[in-house]
Amino acid sequence: MSDQHVNILESFFTETIKKMERQFTSHEFFQKLLHNHQSEYIAALASYSDAMPFRKLHYELTQRLKQLDGMSITVQQTNYSSRDIFGIASTTTLWRKI
């Protein structure tokens, strides 16, 4: 994994958060980030050499989102029922813009 690729995606967090609804899930955030920055997202995925690049990338992106907790967003609920970007039932974090 290349931190450089994740750093590039992280540079789009502020603009992506502005485009989100007042409350949003991590899965919704990933979809918006992917939609608006496809080349950078694919490069970040390609930097993972294991069999689960989406899981690894999304974990890293979530860790970086957590660093914004209390600044531009806040955690509303962890283990929130959601469908991941593949439509599979899962759990994720529910966020709210401050």
C-alpha positions in Angstrom: 0.0 0.0 0.0 1.2 3.4 -0.8 0.4 6.2 1.6 0.9 8.6 -1.2 -2.2 7.4 -2.9 -4.3 7.5 0.2 -2.9 11.0 0.9 -4.1 12.1 -2.4 -7.6 10.8 -1.7 -7.5 12.4 1.7 -6.8 15.8 0.1 -10.4 15.5 -1.4 -12.1 14.9 2.0 -13.1 18.5 2.6 -14.7 18.9 -0.8 -16.4 15.5 -0.6 -17.8 16.2 2.9 -19.3 19.4 1.6 -21.2 17.4 -1.0 -22.6 15.0 1.5 -26.0 15.2 3.2 -26.0 16.4 6.8 -25.9 12.7 7.9 -24.0 10.1 5.9 -22.4 6.7 6.2 -18.8 5.9 5.5 -20.1 3.8 2.6 -21.9 6.8 1.1 -18.7 8.8 1.5 -16.6 6.2 -0.3 -19.1 6.2 -3.2 -19.0 10.0 -3.5 -15.2 10.0 -3.3 -15.0 7.2 -5.9 -17.5 8.9 -8.2 -15.7 12.3 -8.1 -12.1 11.1 -8.1 -12.1 7.8 -10.1 -8.5 7.8 -11.3 -7.1 8.6 -7.9 -9.4 6.0 -6.3 -8.3 3.3 -8.7 -4.7 4.1 -8.2 -5.1 3.8 -4.5 -6.8 0.4 -4.9 -4.1 -0.8 -7.2 -1.4 0.1 -4.6 -2.7 -2.8 -2.5 -1.2 -6.1 -3.5 -3.5 -8.4 -1.5 -6.9 -10.0 -2.4 -9.1 -7.5 -0.5 -8.0 -4.0 -1.8 -11.4 -2.4 -1.2 -11.5 -3.5 2.4 -8.0 -2.3 3.1 -8.5 1.0 1.4 -11.8 1.7 3.1 -10.3 0.8 6.4 -7.5 3.3 5.8 -9.9 6.0 4.6 -12.1 5.4 7.7 -9.1 5.9 10.0 -8.4 9.2 8.3 -12.0 10.3 8.6 -11.9 9.6 12.3 -9.2 12.2 12.6 -11.8 14.8 11.5 -14.2 13.7 14.4 -15.0 16.9 16.3 -13.8 19.2 13.6 -15.9 19.0 10.4 -17.8 15.8 11.2 -18.7 13.8 14.2 -19.5 10.1 14.8 -23.2 9.5 15.3 -23.1 5.7 15.5 -20.6 2.9 14.9 -21.8 -0.5 13.6 -24.6 1.2 11.7 -26.5 -1.1 9.3 -25.7 -0.2 5.7 -25.0 -1.6 2.3 -21.4 -1.4 1.2 -20.4 -0.1 -2.2 -21.2 -3.5 -3.7 -24.7 -3.6 -2.2 -23.9 -6.2 0.4 -25.4 -5.8 3.9 -22.8 -4.7 6.3 -22.1 -2.2 9.1 -20.3 1.1 9.0 -20.0 4.4 10.7 -22.7 7.0 10.6 -21.4 10.6 10.5 -22.9 14.0 10.9 -21.5 17.3 9.6 -20.8 19.9 12.2 
